[in-house]
Structures are given as structure tokens and as C-alpha cells.
Amino acid sequence: MSELESLKRRALDDLKTALDEVGLREWNSRYFGKAGEILAALKIVGSLPPEARKEYGQQANQVKVELTQAYETALAEQKQKSLENSLSAEKLDITLPGRPPRPGRLHLATQTLRDIQAIFAEMGFQVFRSREIESDEFNFALLNMPEHHPARDMWDTFHTTTPGVILRTHTSPGQIHVMRKFHPEPIRVILPGMCYRYEAITTRSEIMFHQVEGLVIGTSVSMTDLKGTITAFAQKMFGDNRKVRIRSSYFPFTEPSIEVDMDCIVCAGKGCSLCKKSGWLEIMGAGMVHPEVLRNGGYDPAKFTGFAFGMGPERIAMLRHAIVDIREFWANDLRFLSQF
Ligand code: FA5
């Protein structure tokens, strides 16, 4: 038997012992790699006498072709076998029911904001968005609180490292933005958004909370319109059976000023920690827009009057759902949030 023939037989026998794809690839590099036996056998051609070269060369090529075919057939069979194995071992049951994604929901504060917006939309109010990062000028000075005005102490403020730039303590600076945009047209807008105060967190006060500001400006807007609007809102929001209390108050940007309280749902008016034992919880401040503020917004106070209010949606949600602690709103506890 020629050397080529015995090389072929040995290689074919070896191929049969390769049990898997790794074994087959090892076989391939042993025979067909750079230092493989086939290459070595082909190289010999150059060292043979010229008359023997042709026949040897043909035989060597023939062996190469046969072994290549044998290898490719074995590899394809092996691949088919491992595919069948994995299909039977890792069975996929496509009849199993799918896993439903858990649907999210709107946060209670967002739901409340939307309810408030819907009630005011029915009364003809438009929504106006205003910035959360404000200037000292808009948050205080243009609202009739010049520097060192004692009323500034009513709002504990978060300051930024840029002098004169603060986080708004209330939505009232939006009044000036809206007036400067629309003057001298009449205005009927609400301004919802987040406010920030550097104050102690209690069961009814957070350092971040929403407010919804309201602003109406026209040539014959009166305190009666303010009371009527607030009462209509409270009845739609809470139903006819709940009590609303309006009492006089002070804000530098309204004159006269009022505060609006709702009866405390948690203790049914008897007195508890949420209502500070008073039976009432304050939900908004309001009043007739101060002439100075009208002027700062571009309106002539001799011709125009207006009313404004600023309410706390979290407090409103607490009074609707008997929530005793405002901290629940931003604690991100799904046991609380998924109840609404
Ligand atoms: C103001 O912020 C005035 N800008 C409201 C206003 C607007 C008066 C327009 C007149 C005209 P006050 O600080 O009282 O007022 O806040 C208004 C409402 O925001 C409160 O009634 C309460 O419902 C809510 N609120 C205030 N502070 C907090 C707090 N720390 N956490 C949660 N809600 C709050």
C-alpha cells in the first residue's frame, strides 16, 4: 500500500473516533492545518524525480479531496445531531400562557391634578405652564415683596449657587409670566406644578408638593366671583355634603386675602393630628390681585381687577381619600400607590 493510501485510511479511521464537533475540528487541524499531514504529503512532490511527480501529485490531490468530503459530511451530520439533541432536550411549550406585563397607573398626585384641571376646564380655565426654577424677582419682588420684606419669611426657600436663582416656593410667580404674555387681554388660567420649600416635613407638609394657581383678570372681576368659583370647585371635587370654610388672611400679593379650609375627613371634624385638632384643613390661599401686582404684569389697576388662588392638590387628595400622612406621596411604596 502506498504511503498516501495508508495516510488516507488512518485519517478516515481517526475521523470515525471524533465524537463531537470539537473532536472533528481537532481532526481537521491535525490533517489540514499548516503543520498538518496533508500539506506535508503535498510538499513532498518537489523532492520527487520529475517522472514520478505527476502521478504522485494526482494521487495526493485525490486523497485531499476525499478526506475533505469525508470531513464535511461528518461535520454536517454532527451539527444535525446536536440540533436534534437540543430540540428534544430544551423543549419549548408554546401553548403556555404568556406572562402579562403589569400595567402601570397614574400617580395619585397626577390623578388629582387631572381632576382639578377637568373641573376648571368646565369653568373655562386654560392651563398655563410656568417654570420651577425661578428668579428671586418673580418669586418675591414682582409679587409685592421687595428685598427684606418680612413676608418673605412665610416661604422658606431653597437657593441655588447662582445668586438670585431659587426653586419656586409657590406657583404665584407664574401670575406675572401669564400677565406679561397676555396683557391687556382678559385672563382665565390655572397654573399647575411642583413647588419647593426648605421646611420641616410633617404629616401635612412636604419639602416638594404641587400647587395649582388660578388667575382671573378682567374689567369687572369681584370677590363674589372668587367665592363662587371656589365653592363651585369644592362642591365638584368633594360633593355637596362636605363643608368649606373661608376666613380672612394675608398675602402681600392679594388684597383682601382669604384662606380656604375643608372639614377634616380623617376625624370628621372632631380634631386629629392631621388637622392640628381644629377639625379643618387648609387647602388654599386666595384673594383679589394686588394693584401693584397688576401693574407689574402690565395691567392698569384703574381698569382691571382680578382674583387669584393657590391650592395644594396633595392636601386635596388627602381630604378625599382620608390619607393621614403626606409623606406617603413621595415614599414610592407600591402598597400605598396601588390603592388609587
Ligand atoms: C401660597 O403659596 C400662596 N402663593 C397662595 C396664593 C395664591 C394666595 C394666589 C393668594 C393668591 P400657602 O403657603 O398658604 O400660600 O400655600 C398654598 C397651599 O399650598 C396650602 O393651602 C396648602 O394646600 C399647600 N401647601 C403649602 N405648603 C405645603 C407643604 N409644605 N406641603 C404640602 N402642601 C403645602
Boltz pocket constraint, residues with backbone or C-beta under 6 A from the ligand:
constraints:
  - pocket:
      binder: B
      contacts: [[A, 154], [A, 169], [A, 170], [A, 171], [A, 172], [A, 197], [A, 199], [A, 200], [A, 204], [A, 205], [A, 206], [A, 207], [A, 208], [A, 209], [A, 210], [A, 211], [A, 213], [A, 214], [A, 251], [A, 253], [A, 254], [A, 257], [A, 258], [A, 260], [A, 282], [A, 283], [A, 284], [A, 285], [A, 286], [A, 287], [A, 308], [A, 309], [A, 310], [A, 311], [A, 312], [A, 313], [A, 314], [A, 315], [A, 326]]
      max_distance: 6.0
